[in-house]
């Protein structure tokens, strides 16, 4: 079986959902190719009316894997590819139709902008795909109600497991306000109270506006420009206690467990909001959940004051994360792609 993958980017999403798994499978001897955004090698024939009427350069391929297929022409190409007997997999890691209006992705993906990209095109691509792979059951409900869906939870590469843990009582948020505009509000004034009592708070990410969002008098120390390769070391090096707040929104209901999983693998004890996938990870034995500002303050205060508790929770988190190494679970991607090939073969035979 020959598989060609098209990650949407060379940032976190592209690596976590496509690139690392494809690299692991190729190293194991599977016929998997990665075509990054800068070198797609895929050509579309566009009609005079501006619609796709053919897809070129897709010979000798059994499965094409596309991530976050939001372009109008690519959505139109999906049924054409399937008509040629090629299985099309669309991978989705976020519910783009419910992204926050202050998130930069909102303007670029809203159908009203009239651009080539929109969440409606993604929905159409998923409707027509042979198989939709997602990171959470909630996304399965959003994008694969037709029954051709497959959940592959996020896993971590081995680089997350090679870093030594350094204990500290620094509280930190490994995120940026641009992509989490309303999430800090769930902590209320708990961070500001802890800082007033002497706690250190910082951000791994852009700190712009973070101070105001958490009720502080100024933006905390931050770290910008960290790439995918340097992210684990940055988080492990800067944070002693991690927070993963998520507002109770439809978008966040479909979020994966990636952020607290990263903290767990790095040996950083964490407190998080009780959203579905965070609850799922917590039930495995990692981290602590907080549903009110008072609970946030209490749980963070306990960790700030107790090196023993930090060590205990760090050890528990690492034990949970150990079972979620991508190198041990790359077969899950291959299983899904085999399912897509078999589904497409059955569909092609039926059509004939």
DAZIVEN-V482524 format. One record per residue. N is the residue number from 1. SS is DSSP state (hx for helix, st for strand, lp for the rest). BURIAL is I if it has 16 or more other ideal C-beta (glycine too) atoms within 10 Angstrom, else O. D_CENTER is the distance of its C-alpha to the mean C-alpha in Angstrom with 1 decimal. Layout:
BEGIN
[[N:SS:BURIAL:D_CENTER] [N:SS:BURIAL:D_CENTER]]
END
This chain:
BEGIN
[[1:lp:O:26.8] [2:st:O:25.5] [3:st:I:21.8] [4:st:I:20.7] [5:st:I:17.0] [6:st:I:15.9] [7:lp:I:12.6] [8:lp:I:12.0] [9:lp:O:12.2] [10:lp:O:12.9] [11:lp:O:10.5] [12:hx:O:7.4] [13:hx:I:5.4] [14:hx:I:8.8] [15:hx:I:9.5] [16:hx:I:6.9] [17:hx:I:7.2] [18:hx:I:10.8] [19:hx:I:12.8] [20:hx:I:13.0] [21:hx:I:13.7] [22:hx:I:16.1] [23:hx:I:17.8] [24:hx:I:18.4] [25:hx:I:19.8] [26:hx:I:22.0] [27:hx:O:23.3] [28:lp:O:24.2] [29:lp:O:26.3] [30:lp:I:24.4] [31:st:O:24.9] [32:st:I:21.5] [33:st:O:21.3] [34:st:I:18.6] [35:lp:I:19.4] [36:lp:O:17.6] [37:hx:O:18.0] [38:hx:O:21.2] [39:hx:O:22.8] [40:lp:O:22.0] [41:lp:O:25.5] [42:lp:I:25.2] [43:st:O:28.0] [44:st:I:28.5] [45:st:O:32.0] [46:st:O:32.2] [47:lp:O:35.2] [48:lp:O:37.6] [49:lp:O:36.0] [50:lp:O:32.6] [51:lp:O:31.0] [52:st:I:29.7] [53:st:O:32.5] [54:st:O:31.5] [55:st:I:28.9] [56:st:O:30.3] [57:lp:O:29.7] [58:lp:I:28.0] [59:lp:O:30.8] [60:lp:O:30.5] [61:lp:I:26.9] [62:lp:I:26.0] [63:st:I:22.3] [64:st:I:20.3] [65:st:I:16.5] [66:st:I:14.9] [67:st:I:11.4] [68:lp:I:11.2] [69:lp:I:15.0] [70:lp:I:16.2] [71:st:I:19.5] [72:hx:I:22.6] [73:hx:O:24.3] [74:hx:I:21.6] [75:hx:I:21.3] [76:hx:I:25.1] [77:hx:I:25.0] [78:hx:I:23.2] [79:hx:O:26.4] [80:hx:I:28.5] [81:hx:I:26.6] [82:hx:I:26.9] [83:hx:O:30.6] [84:lp:O:31.1] [85:lp:O:29.8] [86:lp:I:26.5] [87:st:I:23.5] [88:st:I:20.6] [89:st:I:17.1] [90:st:I:14.4] [91:st:I:10.7] [92:st:I:8.7] [93:lp:I:5.2] [94:lp:I:7.0] [95:lp:I:10.7] [96:hx:I:12.1] [97:hx:I:15.6] [98:hx:O:15.2] [99:lp:I:13.6] [100:lp:I:16.0] [101:lp:O:19.0] [102:lp:O:18.8] [103:lp:I:15.4] [104:hx:O:16.3] [105:hx:I:14.4] [106:hx:I:16.8] [107:hx:O:19.9] [108:hx:O:18.6] [109:hx:I:17.3] [110:lp:I:20.1] [111:hx:O:22.7] [112:hx:O:25.5] [113:hx:O:24.9] [114:lp:O:26.3] [115:lp:O:24.1] [116:lp:O:23.0] [117:st:I:19.4] [118:lp:I:18.6] [119:hx:I:16.5] [120:hx:I:19.8] [121:hx:I:19.7] [122:hx:I:16.3] [123:hx:I:17.9] [124:hx:I:20.9] [125:hx:I:19.2] [126:hx:I:17.6] [127:hx:I:21.1] [128:hx:I:22.8] [129:lp:I:20.5] [130:lp:I:21.8] [131:st:I:18.6] [132:st:I:15.2] [133:st:I:12.4] [134:st:I:9.6] [135:lp:I:7.4] [136:lp:I:9.8] [137:hx:O:13.5] [138:hx:I:13.4] [139:hx:I:11.7] [140:hx:I:14.3] [141:hx:O:16.9] [142:hx:I:15.8] [143:hx:I:15.6] [144:lp:I:17.7] [145:lp:O:20.7] [146:lp:O:22.8] [147:lp:O:22.1] [148:lp:I:20.6] [149:st:I:17.1] [150:st:I:15.5] [151:st:I:12.9] [152:lp:I:11.2] [153:lp:I:9.3] [154:lp:I:7.0] [155:lp:I:9.8] [156:st:I:11.1] [157:lp:I:13.7] [158:hx:O:17.1] [159:hx:I:17.2] [160:hx:I:15.6] [161:hx:I:18.6] [162:lp:O:21.4] [163:lp:O:21.7] [164:lp:O:24.5] [165:lp:I:24.1] [166:lp:O:26.2] [167:lp:O:27.1] [168:lp:I:27.3] [169:lp:I:27.3] [170:lp:I:25.2] [171:st:I:22.7] [172:st:I:19.6] [173:st:I:16.5] [174:lp:I:13.8] [175:lp:I:12.6] [176:lp:I:14.6] [177:lp:I:16.5] [178:lp:O:15.7] [179:lp:I:12.2] [180:lp:I:13.4] [181:lp:I:17.0] [182:lp:I:18.2] [183:lp:I:16.4] [184:hx:I:19.0] [185:hx:O:21.7] [186:hx:I:21.0] [187:hx:I:22.6] [188:lp:I:25.7] [189:lp:O:28.0] [190:hx:I:27.1] [191:hx:I:25.7] [192:hx:I:28.8] [193:hx:I:31.1] [194:hx:I:29.8] [195:hx:I:30.1] [196:hx:O:33.6] [197:lp:O:34.4] [198:lp:O:33.6] [199:lp:I:29.9] [200:lp:I:27.9] [201:st:I:24.6] [202:st:I:22.4] [203:st:I:19.1] [204:lp:I:16.9] [205:lp:I:16.2] [206:lp:I:18.5] [207:lp:I:21.0] [208:lp:O:22.5] [209:lp:O:23.2] [210:hx:I:21.7] [211:hx:I:25.2] [212:hx:O:26.2] [213:hx:I:23.1] [214:lp:I:23.9] [215:lp:I:27.6] [216:lp:I:28.6] [217:lp:O:31.5] [218:lp:O:29.6] [219:lp:I:26.2] [220:lp:I:25.3] [221:st:O:25.0] [222:lp:I:21.7] [223:lp:I:20.4] [224:lp:O:19.3] [225:lp:O:18.6] [226:lp:I:16.7] [227:lp:O:15.2] [228:hx:I:12.7] [229:hx:O:15.7] [230:hx:O:17.1] [231:hx:I:14.3] [232:hx:I:15.1] [233:hx:O:18.8] [234:hx:I:18.4] [235:hx:I:16.8] [236:hx:I:19.2] [237:hx:O:22.0] [238:hx:I:21.8] [239:lp:I:20.7] [240:lp:I:22.9] [241:st:I:21.3] [242:st:I:17.7] [243:st:I:16.9] [244:st:I:13.8] [245:lp:I:15.3] [246:lp:I:14.0] [247:lp:I:16.7] [248:lp:O:17.8] [249:lp:I:16.7] [250:hx:O:15.8] [251:hx:I:12.5] [252:hx:I:11.6] [253:hx:I:13.1] [254:lp:I:10.3] [255:lp:I:7.5] [256:lp:I:6.2] [257:lp:I:8.3] [258:hx:I:6.3] [259:hx:I:8.5] [260:hx:I:11.7] [261:hx:I:11.2] [262:hx:I:11.3] [263:hx:I:14.3] [264:hx:I:15.8] [265:hx:I:15.9] [266:lp:I:17.4] [267:lp:I:20.0] [268:lp:I:19.2] [269:st:I:20.3] [270:st:I:18.3] [271:st:I:18.9] [272:st:I:16.4] [273:lp:I:16.8] [274:lp:O:17.6] [275:lp:I:14.8] [276:hx:I:14.5] [277:hx:I:11.8] [278:hx:I:13.1] [279:hx:O:16.5] [280:hx:O:15.7] [281:hx:I:14.8] [282:hx:I:17.8] [283:hx:O:20.0] [284:lp:I:19.5] [285:lp:O:21.2] [286:lp:I:18.8] [287:lp:I:19.0] [288:st:I:20.8] [289:st:I:20.1] [290:lp:I:21.9] [291:lp:O:22.6] [292:lp:O:25.2] [293:hx:I:26.0] [294:hx:O:28.8] [295:hx:I:26.7] [296:hx:I:24.2] [297:hx:I:27.3] [298:hx:O:28.9] [299:hx:I:26.0] [300:hx:I:25.3] [301:hx:I:29.0] [302:hx:I:29.5] [303:hx:I:27.0] [304:hx:I:28.6] [305:hx:O:32.0] [306:lp:O:31.5] [307:hx:O:30.8] [308:hx:O:31.5] [309:hx:I:28.9] [310:hx:I:26.2] [311:hx:O:27.2] [312:hx:O:27.2] [313:hx:I:23.7] [314:hx:I:22.4] [315:hx:O:24.1] [316:hx:I:22.8] [317:hx:I:19.2] [318:hx:I:19.7] [319:hx:O:21.4] [320:hx:I:18.6] [321:hx:I:16.0] [322:hx:O:18.7] [323:lp:O:18.2] [324:lp:I:14.6] [325:st:I:15.3] [326:hx:I:13.8] [327:hx:I:17.4] [328:hx:O:18.7] [329:hx:I:16.3] [330:lp:I:16.1] [331:hx:O:18.7] [332:hx:I:16.3] [333:hx:I:15.1] [334:hx:I:18.8] [335:hx:O:19.9] [336:hx:I:17.8] [337:hx:I:19.1] [338:hx:I:22.6] [339:hx:I:22.3] [340:hx:I:21.6] [341:hx:I:24.7] [342:hx:O:26.8] [343:hx:I:26.0] [344:hx:I:26.7] [345:hx:O:29.9] [346:hx:O:31.1] [347:hx:O:30.4] [348:hx:I:32.3] [349:hx:O:35.1] [350:hx:O:35.5] [351:hx:O:35.6] [352:lp:O:38.3]]
END
